[in-house]
Every structure is written in structure tokens, then in C-alpha cells.
């Protein structure tokens, strides 16, 4: 994840091509600091640490990619059947 921002708001982003865009933004200070995870501007979860947020985003990305690739294979197979 790339870092961006400074001061009270600091963000991290994971962007892969036009389809994958996750962000993790630090909100608050000191003991009140949390990290808010989003995907394509849709708020997902709040994490108490940057490391937990990054791990959760990576896990979500891997799970979603497996599912997407399975659906993509089904789409390609059905598309090929329709052309025969």
C-alpha cells in the first residue's frame, strides 16, 4: 500500500488497475486513532491499527479475486458456448 497525506489525516492506498481501489485513512490522534478502510469510496470497516487494516484489506482482496476469477471463467465458458 502506498502512503499519502500528512498531519492528522494520513492515508494508504492499494490500487491495481481500474478495478481495484482500497484505501485506509487514519482518523484521530493518540488513543483515539483509528484506521478507516474503504473500497471505491464505500466505507468498509474501522481498525485499531494500520497493520490490522492492511491485513484485512489484503485478505478481502485475495478472497474477492478468487471469486472474481471463478466467475470470469464461467463467463468466458458461456461466452464461448454462445459463439458455436
N, C-alpha and C positions, 0 to 999 in steps of 0.2 A: 504494500500500500504506500502510495506517495503522500508526503506531508505537505500541507499548505496552511497559510494563516499564521497569526501570531497574537500575543496578548491573551485576553480572556477566552476568545474563541480560537480553537485550533482544530483543523480538520485533516482527515486522511481519506484518500480515495483509492478505489480499486476499479479501474476501467479497462475492459477488454473489448475492443471493437465497439460497434454501435449498440450492441445488445446487453452488455453487462456494465452496470454502474452502481457501485456500492459506496457509501460514504459513512464515515464515523467522525462525529463532531463532538469535541469536548465542550461541556457547558458547566459553569460554576467554578468555584475556587475551593482549595483546601479540602476539607472533609466532605463538602457538598458537591465536589466534582464528579460528574458522570459523563459517559460517552453514549451519544445517541446514534444508533445505526439506522441508515435509510437505504432504500434501493429505488433508483429512479424517482427520487424526491418523496417516496412513500415511507413514512416512519415505520420502522420495524420493532425495535426493542431498545431498552436502555441498559447499559452495562456499567458496573462499578469501576472497571479498569480498561485501559486501552488494550491490553493483552487479551482479556476475555472477549472484548468486542471483535478484535481481529480474528480470533479463533472461531467465534460464532459465524462471522461472515464467510470465512473460508469453508467451514462445514456446510453452510447453506449453499454456497456456490457449487461445491462439489456434488451435493445431493441434487440440486436443481439441474446441473449439467448432465448428470447421469440420466435423469428423467427426460430432459430435452433431447438428448441423443437417441434414447429409445423411441420417443415419438417421431423424431426425424426419420429414423429407419423405417417406421411404419408408413409414414407419409411417402417416402421415396418408393417403397414397395407398392403401395396403392397407386401411386402415380404411374409407375412402370406398367402395372396391370391394365390401367386405363388406356394406354397407348397401343396395346396389342390389338 
